[in-house]
Each structure stands twice: as C-alpha cells, then as structure tokens.
Amino acid sequence: MTVRNRVRLVLALIAVLVLGIVLPADRSGDEPAEVRVAAAKPVVSLRVMPLGASSTEGIGSPSTAGYRGPLYRMLQRDAVNVDYVGSLRSGPASLPDRDNEGHSGWTLAMMAPKVDGWVRAARPDVVILHAGTNDLGRGVAGDVTARRLDAVLATILAAAPKAHVVVAGVWAPLPRARVARDQLAALTPVIVGKYRMQGYSVDFLDTSTLLAPGQLYDGLHPNTSGYVKIAALLDGEIRQWLDTRAAARPR
C-alpha cells in the first residue's frame, strides 16, 4: 500500500469514528433486485385445488400441464407458496407440484357424487372449478348444465365453507352448442351471486371470449399461449382475493 493510499484509509476511518459517516456497503454479492423485492413481500401459503376435466389436466399443452404450470410460477412470483392438492398427479417433471383433480372427459354429473370426498380430503384454500364443457358437448341443455354446476358448487362450499372458489366459464367455442353455452354463461353469475349473498367467497370469471382462434390447440382445448392467458386471469383473481382478505383483517 502506498503512502497516499494509507493516508486515504486513515482519513476514511476518522470520518467513520468521529463524524459518524456511513460508508456505502459493498453490493457486489447482493441478490438481484427482483429477488430482493420478492423477498420483501409477505409470503402466503395456499392449498390450491384445480378441479375440472381435460383442460384442468392440461390437454393441449402437456409441457405446461395446461394452466397449472404458468399459474404456479406466477403465484410464486407474487410471493405465494402454492401447494396444489387433489387425488391425481399429472404433468411434466418441470412442474414442482403435480397434484390436481382434473378428470379428462368427465361431466358435472359424473363429478357430483365424488366432489365431497375430493374436497374434504384435499382441504383447499382455493378451488379453481372449470367444468361443464363436456356436458354441453354431449348435448345437455344450458339450463340443465347450470343446475348441475349449482349442485357441484353447493357441495364444494359445504365441504370447504371457508375456501375461495373461482368458477371459470367455458372457454371452448363449442359452435354446435352455442345456444346452450351462452345460456350457461348467462346463468352462472346468477348461481355464483346466490352463494355470495349467503356469505361464501365465490367469483365467476367469464372466459367465453377470452381466447383468440390462434390460442386453441384443437378447437376445444387451449394451446400453450391460451393456457398462459388463462393462468394470468386466475393469478389476478387470486391476488385480488388475497388483497381483499388482507384489507378486511383487523389492524
């Protein structure tokens, strides 16, 4: 060390000890800014139950498990520790948690006698319900499908009355069942509103016009781009619910 550098070091030490000046910290080993921001957020843990049929399983984008992979990453980014729950396991190895309740090909009528057991076993904080497409595709009228949805929703809420239930509308175009699809889309908010008036935490996401033709894999299931768009919608819904819940807590 040269004489000049020694003098500079002595003067710096005097400044710290006598004048109380704080030298800037060495940031060379710090975490990236985005990591520090995420770490500053309060971490929330949620048991999330993806419940539905083939789109819940992820048909059309097996590499992402449908919306489950993108949603997992989005919620983690938002400082939410996701624990997917359900009696099934499916999806790529890249998805850290592959539990779900996605029964490909099942109608609401087929789910109805099983839902109570699934939900009670899973103990979810959030249920993402996307069902009814297969009912409509098999020629079931919109009002009948709505009554089936009402019954399944009632069972979910009885089994997990404190859970937040997200009812996602039918996103498949279903051109041969357009009238029934539109009728179900009109009746679903009425059903959801009934349970909200009873004090349950339920929201309806109208996805009937969400996807562009280029975001469908086979005209029925979304492709990867479509599932990412669905995941972003679900992420926003869950974050909004968390914010509302936090604001309602006593200070």
C-alpha positions in Angstrom: 0.0 0.0 0.0 1.4 3.4 -1.0 1.7 6.3 1.4 -1.1 8.1 -0.4 -3.5 5.1 0.0 -2.6 4.8 3.7 -3.5 8.5 4.2 -6.8 8.0 2.4 -7.6 4.9 4.6 -6.8 6.8 7.8 -9.0 9.8 6.8 -11.8 7.4 6.0 -11.6 5.7 9.4 -11.6 9.1 11.1 -14.7 10.1 9.2 -16.5 6.9 10.3 -15.4 7.1 14.0 -15.6 10.9 14.6 -18.1 12.2 12.2 -20.4 9.2 12.0 -20.3 9.0 8.3 -21.6 5.6 7.0 -19.6 4.3 4.0 -21.6 2.7 1.2 -21.9 -1.1 1.5 -20.3 -3.4 -1.0 -23.2 -4.6 -3.1 -21.2 -6.9 -5.3 -22.6 -10.1 -3.7 -26.2 -9.0 -3.3 -29.1 -10.8 -4.7 -30.7 -9.5 -7.9 -33.1 -6.6 -7.4 -36.2 -8.7 -8.4 -35.3 -11.3 -5.8 -34.9 -8.7 -3.1 -38.3 -7.2 -4.0 -40.0 -10.6 -3.8 -38.3 -11.4 -0.5 -39.7 -8.2 0.9 -43.3 -9.2 0.3 -45.2 -11.2 3.0 -45.2 -14.8 1.9 -48.6 -16.5 1.8 -49.1 -20.3 1.6 -52.2 -21.6 -0.3 -53.6 -25.0 -0.9 -55.0 -24.7 -4.4 -57.3 -27.3 -5.9 -57.5 -27.4 -9.7 -60.9 -29.1 -10.3 -62.3 -30.0 -13.7 -61.9 -32.1 -16.7 -59.3 -32.3 -19.6 -58.3 -28.6 -19.6 -57.5 -29.0 -15.9 -55.4 -32.0 -16.7 -53.7 -29.9 -19.4 -54.7 -31.4 -22.7 -53.4 -29.2 -25.5 -50.2 -28.2 -23.6 -48.8 -31.2 -21.7 -45.4 -29.4 -21.3 -47.1 -26.8 -19.0 -49.8 -29.1 -17.5 -52.3 -26.6 -19.1 -52.7 -23.5 -16.9 -51.2 -25.2 -13.8 -47.6 -24.7 -14.7 -47.8 -21.0 -15.6 -50.1 -20.2 -12.7 -47.7 -21.9 -10.3 -44.8 -19.7 -11.5 -47.0 -16.5 -11.4 -48.1 -17.1 -7.9 -44.6 -17.9 -6.7 -43.5 -14.6 -8.3 -46.2 -12.9 -6.2 -44.8 -14.4 -3.0 -47.5 -17.1 -2.8 -46.2 -20.6 -1.9 -48.5 -22.9 -3.9 -49.5 -26.4 -2.7 -51.6 -27.9 -5.4 -54.0 -30.5 -4.0 -56.1 -33.3 -5.4 -56.2 -37.1 -5.7 -54.5 -37.2 -9.1 -50.9 -36.5 -10.2 -50.1 -35.5 -13.8 -47.9 -33.1 -15.7 -44.3 -32.6 -16.6 -41.4 -33.2 -14.3 -40.6 -29.5 -14.6 -43.8 -28.7 -12.6 -42.8 -28.9 -8.9 -46.3 -29.9 -7.7 -48.4 -32.0 -10.0 -51.4 -32.7 -7.7 -54.7 -31.9 -9.2 -58.3 -33.0 -9.7 -58.5 -32.9 -13.5 -60.6 -35.8 -14.8 -60.5 -35.9 -18.6 -63.8 -36.5 -20.2 -65.9 -36.1 -17.1 -69.2 -34.2 -17.0 -70.5 -32.3 -14.0 -73.0 -35.1 -13.5 -70.1 -37.6 -13.2 -68.2 -35.3 -10.7 -71.2 -34.6 -8.5 -71.1 -37.8 -6.3 -67.3 -37.6 -6.0 -66.7 -33.9 -5.2 -67.5 -34.0 -1.5 -64.8 -36.7 -0.8 -62.2 -35.0 -3.1 -62.6 -31.6 -1.4 -62.7 -32.9 2.2 -59.6 -34.9 1.6 -57.7 -32.0 -0.1 -58.7 -29.2 2.4 -58.2 -26.5 -0.2 -57.9 -22.7 0.5 -58.7 -22.0 -3.1 -60.7 -24.2 -5.6 -60.5 -23.4 -9.3 -63.6 -25.0 -10.9 -63.7 -25.4 -14.6 -66.4 -27.8 -15.7 -69.5 -28.1 -17.9 -67.8 -28.2 -21.3 -68.3 -32.0 -21.6 -72.0 -31.7 -20.5 -72.6 -29.1 -23.3 -70.6 -31.1 -25.8 -72.8 -34.1 -25.2 -76.0 -32.2 -25.9 -77.1 -31.2 -22.4 -79.1 -28.0 -22.4 -77.6 -24.9 -20.9 -80.1 -24.6 -18.0 -79.6 -28.3 -17.1 -75.9 -27.8 -17.1 -76.3 -24.8 -14.9 -78.3 -26.8 -12.4 -75.5 -29.4 -12.4 -73.0 -26.7 -11.8 -75.1 -25.3 -8.9 -75.2 -28.7 -7.3 -71.4 -29.2 -7.6 -70.7 -25.7 -6.3 -73.0 -26.3 -3.3 -71.2 -29.5 -2.5 -67.8 -27.7 -2.7 -68.9 -25.0 -0.3 -70.4 -27.4 2.1 -67.2 -29.4 2.2 -64.9 -26.3 2.4 -67.0 -23.3 3.6 -64.0 -21.0 4.1 -62.4 -21.7 0.8 -62.4 -19.2 -2.1 -64.0 -20.8 -5.1 -63.2 -19.5 -8.6 -65.8 -20.6 -11.2 -64.2 -20.3 -14.6 -66.6 -20.2 -17.5 -66.4 -22.4 -20.6 -63.7 -21.2 -22.9 -64.1 -23.7 -25.7 -66.1 -22.2 -28.6 -68.5 -25.2 -29.0 -70.1 -23.9 -32.2 -72.6 -26.8 -32.2 -73.7 -25.9 -28.7 -73.6 -22.2 -29.0 -77.1 -21.5 -27.6 -76.6 -23.8 -24.6 -73.1 -22.4 -24.0 -74.5 -18.8 -24.0 -77.3 -19.8 -21.7 -74.9 -21.4 -19.2 -72.7 -18.2 -19.3 -75.7 -16.1 -18.5 -76.9 -18.3 -15.6 -73.5 -18.9 -13.9 -73.2 -15.4 -12.4 -76.7 -15.8 -11.0 -75.7 -19.0 -9.3 -72.4 -17.5 -8.0 -74.3 -14.4 -6.8 -76.7 -16.6 -4.8 -73.8 -18.1 -2.8 -72.0 -14.7 -2.4 -75.2 -13.4 -0.8 -75.0 -16.3 1.7 -71.6 -15.2 2.7 -69.4 -17.5 0.7 -66.3 -16.4 -1.1 -67.1 -17.2 -4.8 -66.2 -15.4 -8.0 -67.2 -16.1 -11.6 -64.7 -15.5 -14.4 -66.4 -15.2 -17.8 -63.9 -16.7 -20.2 -66.3 -17.1 -23.1 -64.5 -14.5 -25.2 -61.0 -14.8 -23.6 -59.2 -16.9 -26.2 -58.5 -16.0 -29.8 -58.7 -18.7 -32.5 -54.9 -18.9 -32.6 -54.9 -19.8 -28.9 -56.7 -23.1 -29.3 -54.9 -26.4 -29.8 -57.7 -28.4 -31.4 -60.7 -26.0 -31.4 -61.7 -27.3 -27.9 -58.6 -27.1 -25.7 -56.3 -24.1 -25.4 -52.7 -24.3 -26.6 -49.8 -23.1 -24.5 -50.5 -19.4 -25.3 -54.1 -19.9 -24.4 -53.3 -21.5 -21.1 -50.8 -18.8 -20.2 -53.6 -16.2 -20.8 -56.0 -18.3 -18.5 -53.3 -18.5 -15.9 -52.8 -14.8 -15.9 -56.5 -14.3 -15.4 -56.6 -16.8 -12.5 -53.4 -15.2 -11.0 -55.1 -11.8 -11.0 -58.2 -13.2 -9.4 -56.4 -15.0 -6.6 -54.2 -11.9 -5.9 -57.3 -9.7 -5.7 -58.9 -12.1 -3.3 -55.8 -12.1 -1.1 -55.7 -8.3 -1.1 -59.3 -8.1 -0.1 -58.8 -10.6 2.6 -55.8 -8.8 4.0 -57.7 -5.5 3.9 -60.6 -7.0 5.9 -58.4 -8.2 8.8 -58.4 -6.1 12.0 -55.4 -3.8 12.3 
